[in-house]
Amino acid sequence: MPSPQRRGGSGNNNMGAIDRDELITDLRSCASRLDFLTNHARARLLADNDFETLSTRLSVALGMMLAHHSVGYRSQPIQSEVLRNLIDGCDAELSSWERHILARHNKARRKPTGEATPAEHAFRGVMAMIDRYLDGIDPHEPAHAIARAIERMERLRSCYPHDDEFQHGLAHAVSGLEQAMAAAECQAA
C-alpha cells in the first residue's frame, strides 16, 4: 500500500485548496492502513509480543489533534504544516508496524482471539478520530456525506468475505449510495 509522501508546502498557514485535498487524501490513507491493522491483521497483532518496542505515540498525537479540532458536528481547520507533520509521523509509525507484521507472519489468515492490545485500542481510537474529523469538514454538503458513507461501506466488505448474502447486501447498498451521489451532484450543478 503506498504511503503518503511529503508534499511541497505553501507559505499559507491555513489549508489551501490543493494542500487541503492532499491532506484529506493522506488522512484517508492513514485510516485505511489503521483499518488493515485493526481488522485484517488483528490476529497478527495479538499473536506477537514484540510490539512493545513499536510506538503509537505519533498516531495517538494525530488522533488527539483531530479530536481537539472536531468539536460538535463541524471540524475546525488545522494549520497545514502541523497536520502534515502529524500525518508524516503517523505514516512512519504505521510503516514500521506493517513491516513488522509482514516480515514475521505468513499471509495465512488466523482467527482473531484474545483481548485487544493497547496498540489496537490506540489505533481504533485514531481511526475513529480521523473519521470524525473528515465527517465534519463539509457536514452540510450531501455529496461529501454520501462519499463518506460509500467509503465506510467499502471498508465493511472485508468483514465477512465468504458470506455471499452480506456481500450482496453491501453491493446493493453501495449501488444505492452511488445513485444518490449522482443525484446530489446533479442538484449541486
C-alpha positions, 0 to 999 in steps of 0.5 A: 500500500503506498504511503503518503509522501511529503508534499511541497508546502505553501507559505499559507498557514491555513489549508489551501485548496490543493494542500487541503485535498492532499491532506484529506487524501493522506488522512484517508490513507492513514485510516485505511492502513489503521483499518488493515491493522485493526481488522485484517491483521488483528490476529497478527497483532495479538499473536506477537509480543514484540510490539512493545518496542513499536510506538503509537505515540505519533498516531495517538498525537494525530488522533488527539489533534483531530479530536481537539479540532472536531468539536460538535458536528463541524471540524475546525481547520488545522494549520497545514504544516502541523497536520502534515507533520502529524500525518508524516509521523503517523505514516512512519509509525504505521510503516514500521508496524506493517513491516513488522507484521509482514516480515514475521507472519505468513499471509495465512489468515488466523482467527482473531482471539484474545483481548485487544492490545493497547496498540489496537485500542490506540489505533481504533481510537485514531481511526475513529478520530480521523473519521470524525474529523473528515465527517465534519469538514463539509457536514452540510454538503450531501455529496461529501456525506454520501462519499463518506458513507460509500467509503465506510461501506467499502471498508465493511466488505472485508468483514465477512468475505465468504458470506455471499448474502452480506456481500450482496447486501453491501453491493446493493447498498453501495449501488444505492449510495452511488445513485444518490451521489449522482443525484446530489451532484446533479442538484449541486450543478 
